[in-house]
């Protein structure tokens, strides 16, 4: 059993942390200061809107998959079905831009480009998932007693967009999956670029550890692994979760929430990302 050793300063615990807030703090404490303590909002971007839509499409995708629909279908037929289903869902969500989603696209050309790129991400996802279903159907028949149960446990997530809130942290886990007697896996989707060869950078590693922390606190079960599916490359990168990760996240939370809210306690962390930061001008104007 992992002991809860947190003793947070209630004075600085007005707002709960989230995985993204914790990542932001360790990337640059000063940016965290502007965004979450001074509460100067960072405008949404094309990338964030597209990411939101991509997540919503994959969340809804598994609701329309009924296993007995695929009886007797070839791999190509299953793939086509998945691609059409994902395309329909993408179009529905894309049509909400300007209504449910902000319209932040710099031009119609940029908007069209990102739509086509997102479609490519989803087309490959359809191929990958269709092949898994096709292989399952080769060894399992729809008339089998446990066909539907086995299909759902192998193909459908255990949960999607699961919201978990603890005393100090809250957030959504994109997907959890059953590992057939070997525990639970956590999956996060990314539409951003990743490094080659594929590995988890520090910020993505922290994010997965916070998701594992949330899941553990909610279910008293330590996930077996955390993973990120990088849609741009069609690659999944895994991290084996350890008990020490829970204690590490607790230390992170304690460090952030116990800080006295003075700007000098949130130092600048210069990097090549500074030139792209929304807060660059106000940050440059600060002497310390």
Rosetta blueprint (number, residue, H / E / L):
1 X L
2 X L
3 X L
4 X L
5 X L
6 X L
7 X L
8 X L
9 X L
10 X H
11 X H
12 X H
13 X L
14 X L
15 X L
16 X L
17 X E
18 X L
19 X H
20 X H
21 X H
22 X H
23 X H
24 X H
25 X H
26 X H
27 X H
28 X L
29 X H
30 X H
31 X H
32 X H
33 X H
34 X H
35 X H
36 X H
37 X H
38 X L
39 X L
40 X L
41 X L
42 X L
43 X L
44 X L
45 X L
46 X H
47 X H
48 X H
49 X H
50 X H
51 X H
52 X H
53 X H
54 X H
55 X H
56 X H
57 X H
58 X H
59 X H
60 X H
61 X H
62 X H
63 X H
64 X H
65 X L
66 X L
67 X H
68 X H
69 X H
70 X H
71 X L
72 X L
73 X L
74 X L
75 X H
76 X H
77 X H
78 X H
79 X H
80 X H
81 X H
82 X H
83 X H
84 X H
85 X H
86 X H
87 X H
88 X H
89 X H
90 X H
91 X H
92 X H
93 X H
94 X H
95 X L
96 X L
97 X E
98 X L
99 X L
100 X L
101 X E
102 X L
103 X L
104 X L
105 X L
106 X L
107 X L
108 X H
109 X H
110 X H
111 X H
112 X H
113 X H
114 X H
115 X H
116 X H
117 X H
118 X H
119 X H
120 X H
121 X H
122 X H
123 X H
124 X H
125 X H
126 X H
127 X H
128 X H
129 X H
130 X H
131 X H
132 X H
133 X H
134 X H
135 X H
136 X H
137 X H
138 X H
139 X H
140 X L
141 X L
142 X L
143 X L
144 X L
145 X L
146 X L
147 X H
148 X H
149 X H
150 X H
151 X H
152 X H
153 X H
154 X H
155 X H
156 X L
157 X L
158 X L
159 X E
160 X E
161 X E
162 X E
163 X E
164 X E
165 X E
166 X L
167 X L
168 X L
169 X E
170 X E
171 X E
172 X E
173 X E
174 X E
175 X E
176 X E
177 X E
178 X E
179 X L
180 X L
181 X L
182 X L
183 X L
184 X E
185 X E
186 X E
187 X E
188 X E
189 X E
190 X E
191 X L
192 X L
193 X L
194 X L
195 X L
196 X L
197 X L
198 X L
199 X L
200 X L
201 X L
202 X H
203 X H
204 X H
205 X H
206 X H
207 X H
208 X H
209 X H
210 X H
211 X H
212 X H
213 X H
214 X H
215 X H
216 X H
217 X H
218 X H
219 X H
220 X L
221 X L
222 X L
223 X L
224 X L
225 X E
226 X E
227 X E
228 X E
229 X E
230 X E
231 X L
232 X L
233 X L
234 X L
235 X E
236 X E
237 X E
238 X E
239 X E
240 X E
241 X L
242 X L
243 X H
244 X H
245 X H
246 X H
247 X H
248 X H
249 X H
250 X H
251 X H
252 X H
253 X H
254 X H
255 X H
256 X H
257 X H
258 X L
259 X L
260 X L
261 X L
262 X L
263 X H
264 X H
265 X H
266 X L
267 X L
268 X L
269 X L
270 X L
271 X L
272 X H
273 X H
274 X H
275 X H
276 X H
277 X L
278 X L
279 X L
280 X H
281 X H
282 X H
283 X H
284 X H
285 X H
286 X L
287 X L
288 X L
